[in-house]
Amino acid sequence: MSHGMQNLIPFDVIPKERHIELSSRGGIKSGETRRRKAAQREALEEMWERAMLAKGFIDDIEAFRRWKKARGKHGRTTRN
């Protein structure tokens, strides 16, 4: 058995109350991580936009944001 695996207990072996508690804690941590990553992503995008504006690559930041939003999540143009 590899190191760290000896403490793992399958959910079908532990009591139901403990399973619910662990699942709840995992969901809470997952939400915290998702929000933290979203905040980091937003801050990084803001810094990138400001750098592009300062270097003269972007003239109108609002037009750039509209263009970026129209591209969609994965960089493809959205269709209406």
C-alpha positions as CSV (number, residue, x, y, z in Angstrom):
1,M,0.0,0.0,0.0
2,S,1.4,3.4,-1.0
3,H,2.1,6.1,1.5
4,G,-1.0,8.1,2.3
5,M,-3.4,5.5,1.1
6,Q,-3.6,3.6,4.4
7,N,-6.0,6.3,5.9
8,L,-8.5,6.0,3.1
9,I,-11.7,4.3,4.0
10,P,-14.4,3.7,1.4
11,F,-17.7,5.5,1.9
12,D,-19.7,2.3,2.0
13,V,-17.8,1.2,5.1
14,I,-18.1,4.4,7.3
15,P,-21.3,5.4,9.1
16,K,-23.9,7.4,7.1
17,E,-23.6,10.4,9.4
18,R,-19.8,10.6,8.9
19,H,-20.3,10.2,5.1
20,I,-22.7,13.2,5.1
21,E,-20.4,15.3,7.2
22,L,-17.4,14.6,4.9
23,S,-19.4,15.2,1.8
24,S,-20.6,18.5,3.2
25,R,-17.1,19.6,4.1
26,G,-15.9,18.6,0.7
27,G,-18.7,20.7,-1.0
28,I,-17.9,23.7,1.1
29,K,-14.2,23.5,0.3
30,S,-15.0,23.0,-3.4
31,G,-17.1,26.2,-3.4
32,E,-14.3,28.2,-1.6
33,T,-11.8,27.0,-4.1
34,R,-14.1,27.8,-7.1
35,R,-14.7,31.4,-5.8
36,R,-11.0,31.9,-5.0
37,K,-10.0,30.8,-8.5
38,A,-12.6,33.0,-10.1
39,A,-11.3,36.0,-8.1
40,Q,-7.8,35.3,-9.2
41,R,-8.8,34.9,-12.8
42,E,-10.7,38.2,-12.7
43,A,-7.7,40.0,-11.1
44,L,-5.4,38.6,-13.7
45,E,-7.6,39.6,-16.6
46,E,-7.9,43.1,-15.1
47,M,-4.1,43.4,-14.8
48,W,-3.7,42.1,-18.4
49,E,-6.2,44.6,-19.7
50,R,-4.5,47.5,-17.9
51,A,-1.1,46.4,-19.3
52,M,-2.5,46.3,-22.9
53,L,-4.1,49.7,-22.4
54,A,-0.9,51.2,-21.0
55,K,1.2,49.8,-23.9
56,G,-1.2,51.2,-26.5
57,F,-2.4,47.8,-27.8
58,I,-6.0,48.6,-26.8
59,D,-7.5,52.0,-27.4
60,D,-11.0,51.5,-25.9
61,I,-11.2,49.2,-22.9
62,E,-15.0,48.9,-23.0
63,A,-15.0,48.0,-26.7
64,F,-12.3,45.3,-25.9
65,R,-14.5,43.9,-23.1
66,R,-17.5,43.8,-25.4
67,W,-15.4,42.0,-28.0
68,K,-14.0,39.5,-25.4
69,K,-17.5,38.8,-24.1
70,A,-18.8,38.2,-27.6
71,R,-16.1,35.6,-28.1
72,G,-17.5,33.4,-25.4
73,K,-15.9,31.3,-22.7
74,H,-13.6,29.2,-24.9
75,G,-12.5,31.9,-27.4
76,R,-15.0,31.1,-30.1
77,T,-17.5,33.6,-31.5
78,T,-20.9,33.0,-29.9
79,R,-23.9,32.6,-32.2
80,N,-27.3,34.1,-31.6
